[in-house]
Amino acid sequence: MNILTSILKNGFSFNRDRMKLFLVVFCSTIVLMQVIEYIFKEQQNQLLWLMVVLFIENFLTCGVYGSLKNILLEKTLTAKMFLINGLKFFTRFLLIKLLFVVFIGFITGLLMLVAQATGKFSIPMTAGIVLLWIVWLAFPSYYFVLSLFAPIIMFSQDSSVLESIKASIFFSKKALEQIIVIAFLYFCSVLVFVYLPEKMYNLSSVAWLVLKGIFVSIFEIGFINSFLLLYEKGDAT
């Protein structure tokens, strides 16, 4: 736990270069949120424009995460470094996200089919079929969870998609507890400071938009940096 506390403390240590990345995330978050809102309200061809936003967000994320790794290596952040990272990781990061979405869609589709099919059977038979499907899906779902750390490894090691997934499964088996703790803290931070206040008090002012952008940016830089540090320390042991 002391190691994890140290990782989080260092992860949220904002030096000059990380502050620059914070500003990138802050500005892009506000702009992209407004653009998405405009697309849903005003634009035709919404799917096309959302794809454009997805590509822009993917490029910026690659630039930020790749640069965070470079900063951990004590390299100075430059615009060239950011652009190189954005382009270098763009296709691989997009492909990993696509694979995750396809898997989730596949599992969801299977569950819907099972739910429809079992509606025609008796309760005991339905319970048995559902139980068998749960057991069958447990194995691939377990490895899917272990593979979720793949993007961090990709940015950390500049590895291919397949190598990143393999390394993620191996690393997550020995560091699953720490990964879950950091992910849980990330989730709770966004839930408590961003999602719940906005929903409970129906916040939509410019001041809230700025404050939300600050929270989202701090959490993203801090927790992603913590994940990178966790892998760096775990991979070295």
C-alpha positions in Angstrom: 0.0 0.0 0.0 2.9 2.3 0.7 4.2 1.7 -2.9 0.7 2.5 -4.3 0.5 5.7 -2.2 3.9 6.7 -3.6 2.8 6.0 -7.1 -0.3 8.1 -6.8 1.6 10.9 -5.1 4.2 11.0 -7.9 1.4 10.5 -10.5 -0.3 13.7 -9.3 3.0 15.6 -9.1 2.6 18.3 -11.8 5.8 19.7 -13.1 6.1 22.3 -15.9 5.7 19.8 -18.7 2.8 18.0 -17.1 1.1 21.4 -16.7 1.4 21.9 -20.4 -0.3 18.6 -21.0 -2.9 19.5 -18.5 -3.7 22.6 -20.5 -3.9 20.5 -23.7 -6.4 18.2 -22.0 -8.3 21.1 -20.4 -8.7 23.0 -23.7 -9.5 20.0 -25.8 -12.1 18.7 -23.2 -14.0 21.9 -23.2 -13.9 22.4 -27.0 -14.8 18.8 -27.8 -17.7 18.8 -25.3 -19.1 21.9 -26.9 -18.6 20.5 -30.4 -20.4 17.2 -29.5 -23.3 19.1 -28.0 -23.5 21.2 -31.2 -23.4 18.1 -33.4 -26.4 16.5 -31.5 -28.4 19.8 -31.6 -27.7 21.3 -35.0 -25.8 19.1 -37.4 -27.0 16.7 -40.0 -24.7 13.7 -40.8 -24.1 13.3 -37.1 -22.3 10.0 -37.4 -19.8 11.5 -39.8 -19.0 14.4 -37.5 -18.8 12.2 -34.5 -16.2 10.1 -36.3 -14.2 13.3 -37.0 -14.4 14.1 -33.3 -13.4 10.6 -32.4 -10.3 10.8 -34.6 -9.3 14.2 -33.2 -9.8 12.9 -29.6 -7.8 9.8 -30.4 -4.9 11.9 -31.8 -4.8 14.2 -28.9 -5.0 11.3 -26.4 -2.1 9.6 -28.1 -0.1 12.8 -28.0 -0.8 13.3 -24.3 -0.2 9.7 -23.1 2.9 9.2 -25.2 4.3 12.5 -24.0 3.6 11.5 -20.3 5.8 8.5 -20.9 8.5 10.6 -22.4 8.4 12.9 -19.4 8.8 9.9 -17.1 12.0 9.3 -19.1 13.1 12.9 -18.2 12.7 14.1 -21.7 11.5 17.7 -22.2 8.1 18.2 -23.8 8.1 19.8 -27.2 5.4 20.3 -29.8 7.4 18.0 -32.1 7.3 15.3 -29.4 3.6 15.7 -29.0 2.9 15.5 -32.7 5.1 12.4 -33.2 3.4 10.6 -30.3 0.0 11.5 -31.7 0.8 10.1 -35.1 2.9 7.1 -33.9 0.3 5.7 -31.6 -2.8 6.8 -33.5 -3.6 3.6 -35.5 -2.7 1.2 -32.7 -4.7 3.0 -30.0 -7.7 3.2 -32.3 -7.4 -0.5 -33.1 -7.2 -1.5 -29.4 -10.3 0.6 -28.6 -12.1 -1.0 -31.6 -11.2 -4.5 -30.4 -12.6 -3.7 -26.9 -15.8 -2.4 -28.4 -16.2 -5.4 -30.7 -15.7 -7.8 -27.7 -18.2 -6.0 -25.6 -20.7 -5.9 -28.5 -20.2 -9.6 -29.1 -20.8 -10.5 -25.4 -23.8 -8.2 -25.2 -25.3 -9.8 -28.3 -24.8 -13.3 -27.0 -26.5 -12.3 -23.7 -29.5 -10.8 -25.6 -29.8 -14.0 -27.7 -29.8 -16.2 -24.5 -32.3 -13.9 -22.9 -34.7 -14.2 -25.8 -34.2 -18.0 -26.3 -34.6 -18.9 -22.6 -37.9 -17.0 -22.4 -39.6 -20.0 -24.0 -38.4 -22.6 -21.4 -39.4 -23.4 -17.8 -37.7 -21.6 -14.9 -35.4 -24.5 -13.9 -34.3 -25.0 -17.5 -33.8 -21.3 -18.0 -31.7 -21.1 -14.8 -29.5 -24.0 -16.0 -29.0 -22.5 -19.4 -28.1 -19.1 -18.0 -25.7 -20.7 -15.5 -23.9 -22.6 -18.3 -23.6 -19.4 -20.4 -22.2 -17.5 -17.4 -19.6 -20.2 -16.8 -18.7 -20.3 -20.5 -18.4 -16.5 -20.7 -16.4 -16.2 -17.5 -13.1 -17.4 -19.1 -13.0 -14.9 -22.0 -14.4 -12.1 -19.8 -11.6 -12.7 -17.3 -8.9 -12.4 -20.0 -10.7 -9.4 -21.4 -10.5 -7.6 -18.1 -6.8 -8.5 -17.9 -6.2 -7.1 -21.4 -7.7 -3.7 -20.5 -4.2 -2.5 -19.3 -2.9 -2.9 -22.9 -3.1 0.8 -23.9 -0.9 1.7 -21.0 1.7 -0.9 -22.0 1.5 0.2 -25.6 2.4 3.8 -24.7 5.0 2.7 -22.2 6.8 0.1 -24.4 5.9 1.4 -27.9 4.7 -2.2 -28.5 2.3 -3.6 -31.1 -1.3 -4.2 -30.4 -0.9 -8.0 -29.9 2.2 -7.6 -27.8 0.5 -5.1 -25.7 -2.5 -7.3 -25.0 -0.2 -10.3 -24.2 1.9 -8.2 -21.8 -1.2 -6.7 -20.3 -2.6 -10.2 -19.4 0.7 -11.2 -17.9 1.2 -8.0 -15.9 -2.4 -7.7 -14.8 -2.3 -11.2 -13.2 0.4 -10.0 -10.8 -0.7 -6.4 -10.3 -4.5 -6.7 -10.6 -5.1 -5.4 -7.1 -3.1 -2.2 -7.6 -4.7 -1.7 -11.1 -8.2 -2.1 -9.6 -7.4 0.3 -6.7 -6.2 3.1 -9.1 -9.1 2.4 -11.5 -11.6 2.6 -8.7 -10.1 5.8 -7.4 -10.3 7.2 -10.9 -13.9 6.2 -11.3 -14.9 7.5 -7.9 -13.2 10.8 -8.5 -15.0 11.5 -11.8 -18.3 10.3 -10.2 -18.1 12.5 -7.1 -16.5 15.6 -8.6 -18.0 15.6 -12.1 -21.0 13.3 -12.8 -23.0 13.6 -9.6 -22.8 17.3 -9.1 -23.9 17.9 -12.7 -26.8 15.5 -12.5 -27.9 16.4 -9.0 -27.9 20.2 -9.5 -28.4 20.3 -13.3 -25.3 22.4 -13.8 -24.7 23.9 -17.2 -23.1 27.3 -16.7 -19.9 28.4 -18.2 -18.3 28.4 -14.8 -19.3 24.7 -14.3 -18.0 23.9 -17.8 -14.6 25.4 -16.9 -14.6 23.7 -13.4 -15.5 20.3 -15.0 -12.7 20.7 -17.5 -10.3 21.3 -14.7 -11.4 18.2 -12.8 -11.4 16.0 -15.8 -7.9 17.2 -16.9 -6.4 16.8 -13.4 -7.8 13.3 -13.0 -6.8 12.1 -16.5 -3.2 13.4 -16.2 -2.8 12.2 -12.6 -4.3 8.7 -12.9 -2.9 7.9 -16.4 0.5 9.0 -15.1 0.0 6.7 -12.1 -0.8 3.7 -14.3 2.4 4.4 -16.3 4.4 4.6 -13.1 2.7 1.3 -11.8 3.8 -0.5 -15.0 7.3 1.0 -14.9 7.8 -0.1 -11.3 6.2 -3.5 -11.8 8.0 -4.2 -15.0 11.3 -3.4 -13.4 10.8 -6.0 -10.6 
